Amino acid sequence: MKMAPQIAWHDYGMQKDVDMGSAGSVTVAILILAVVFLLRSFYKRYNRMTERENETND
């Protein structure tokens, strides 16, 4: 019975150091800004909801 050869990561031609370039940097920046915007909007919505809850409980 013949054993299959072990394949290492470097056999697939992958680079260890990946250079994103300017397009990758812009994409990451846009994604971070979108996440910050969404977190801020959900936080504001949560605060409005809790204020309304407090008004009805008083």
C-alpha distance (Angstrom), angle and dihedral (degrees) to the residues before:
residue distance angle dihedral
M1 . . .
K2 3.79 . .
M3 3.82 120.3 .
A4 3.80 119.3 -131.6
P5 3.81 112.7 -117.0
Q6 3.78 117.1 -105.0
I7 3.80 112.6 -110.6
A8 3.79 118.3 -147.1
W9 3.79 127.4 -158.0
H10 3.78 93.0 -106.6
D11 3.81 89.5 58.3
Y12 3.82 89.3 69.4
G13 3.79 91.8 58.8
M14 3.81 95.0 -114.7
Q15 3.77 118.8 156.7
K16 3.76 118.8 -127.9
D17 3.82 93.8 -152.2
V18 3.78 110.4 51.8
D19 3.79 117.8 -161.0
M20 3.81 108.5 -151.2
G21 3.76 97.0 -172.1
S22 3.78 125.9 -163.2
A23 3.82 95.9 -54.3
G24 3.79 91.9 56.5
S25 3.78 92.2 46.7
V26 3.80 92.0 50.8
T27 3.81 90.4 48.1
V28 3.80 92.3 51.4
A29 3.81 90.9 47.4
I30 3.83 91.5 51.3
L31 3.80 91.6 48.4
I32 3.81 91.8 50.1
L33 3.81 91.5 49.2
A34 3.81 91.0 49.0
V35 3.80 91.9 51.0
V36 3.82 91.7 47.9
F37 3.82 90.5 49.6
L38 3.81 92.4 49.5
L39 3.81 93.5 46.7
R40 3.81 90.5 49.5
S41 3.79 93.5 49.2
F42 3.81 93.0 48.4
Y43 3.82 90.2 47.6
K44 3.81 91.1 52.2
R45 3.80 90.7 47.8
Y46 3.81 90.6 49.5
N47 3.81 91.4 50.7
R48 3.82 91.7 50.5
M49 3.80 90.2 49.5
T50 3.81 93.4 50.7
E51 3.83 91.3 47.1
R52 3.81 90.1 53.5
E53 3.80 89.9 48.1
N54 3.80 90.9 51.6
E55 3.82 91.7 49.3
T56 3.79 92.5 53.0
N57 3.82 92.3 47.1
D58 3.82 93.7 52.5
